[in-house]
Structures are given as structure tokens and as C-alpha cells.
Amino acid sequence: MFDVFAKECPSRQVFAHVTGRWGALVMGRLSTDPHRFSEIRRSIEGISDRMLAQTLRDLVDDGLVVRIDSGTNPPHTVYHLTEQGAVVAEAVRALVETVQSTMPTLPAH
């Protein structure tokens, strides 16, 4: 059994990748459609190429995202969610929608 609250549980690292500053945004973006690297970068304001590359690498290593390289020249690489990633992304999207809908009732920032 996995326990994200246990220090040594591998689920904690995956949880950190998904809920981190950029991981949640990337998962949320990929929840709608597969995207190329540049499309993801343009759609998430403030993320650097380096951070996007690291975030995608972590999510691929976690088995939540798959990187498909068409093998063409120039390269055409697309990122999309795995079946497990889609389940996690659905929860991330629900959180995004909850935060956005709650904003009008929160104190001004």
C-alpha cells in the first residue's frame, strides 16, 4: 500500500511532481489535448524552457506523460497523458476549476 504521507514512499515524489508549481500546470494543460513542447511553453506563462523540460522529464519518468517522437526531420515531438496520467490530470483540472471559481469570494490579492 502506498502512503504519500510516509517519508520514504515513492508516491510522495510523484505527488510532489504533480502538485509542484509547474507540474500541476503542465498536467492541467495536457488534460485537454496532446501538445508539442513549444505549445506548452507558450500556454503556461512564466515557465522557462529549462523548467518545462525538467517537469516533462519528471512526469514522463513517473509514467504520467508519454513523449512521442515522430522520427522526422525536423523533429516533431508530442507529449500526451498516459491512462494513469489522465486520471491524475482530471483531479488537477477539478482543483484548477475549484480555485478559479472560488477566487471571487476570496480576499483581494
N, C-alpha and C positions, 0 to 999 in steps of 0.2 A: 504494500500500500504506500502510495506517495503522500507526503505531508509537506506542503510548501512552507509551513512554519518551522520545520526542522532544519537546522543549520546545514547539515550535510546532504539533504535530499536534493537530487538532481532537478526536481521540479522547481526548486527555488530559482535556479539560474534561468530556466525557460521563462518563469514568471517575471523575472527581472528584465529579460529581453523584450517581452511583450508589453510590460507596463512602463518601461522606461520612457524617457522624454520622446525619443524618436520611434521606438518600436511600436507603440500604440498608434501613432500617426501613420506609419507605413502599413501596418496591418489594416487600419481603417481604410486607407486609400486602396489597397489591393482587394478589399472586400467587395468592391463593385465590379472590377474587371482586371484582367492581366494588364500590366504596364511595362514599358521599357524604362530603363534607368533614368533617362532624361525626362520622361513624362512624370515620374515620381518626384524627381528633384524640383521640377517646375511647379508641381501642385502642392508641395509642402514648403511653404515659405520659411526661410531661415536655416534650412538644413544644408550643410556643406557636402561636397562630393565625398569627402573622406568619411564623414559620419554616416551618410547614406550607404556607402559601400560596406562599412563595418556593420551597420544594422542589418542590411540584407544578408551579409555573410553569416551573422549570428542566427537569423531566422531560418536560413537555409540549413545550417548545421543542426538546428533544433528540430528540423523536419516539418516546419510550418509553411515554408515557402519553397518553391522549386524554381530553379534558374534553367531556362530552356535557351540554348544557343543553336540557331538555325544552321550554323556552319557555313554561312555565306560570307562573301567579301563585298562590301564592308560587313562586319559582324552585325547580326540582328538578334539581340538577347532580350528575352521577355521574362518577367517574374510573375508568378501566379501562386495562389494559395494551394496547398495540398488539401486533402479532405479534412484532416485534423486542423489545419490552419483555418479553413473556412468556419469550423465550429468555434474556434477561439476568436476569429475576426467578427463573428456575429455578436459575441459578448462585448467586444471592444466597440463595435458600432452602437450597440444598445447604450453603453456608457457614454459615448460621444453625444448621442441624441439626448440622453438624460441631462448631461451637463449643459448642453445648448438650450434646452427647454427650461431649465431651472435658472439660467442667467438673469432673466428679467426680475426675479424675486430676490436675488442676492444683493448685498450692499454694493454700491458703485465702486469700481476699481480704477 
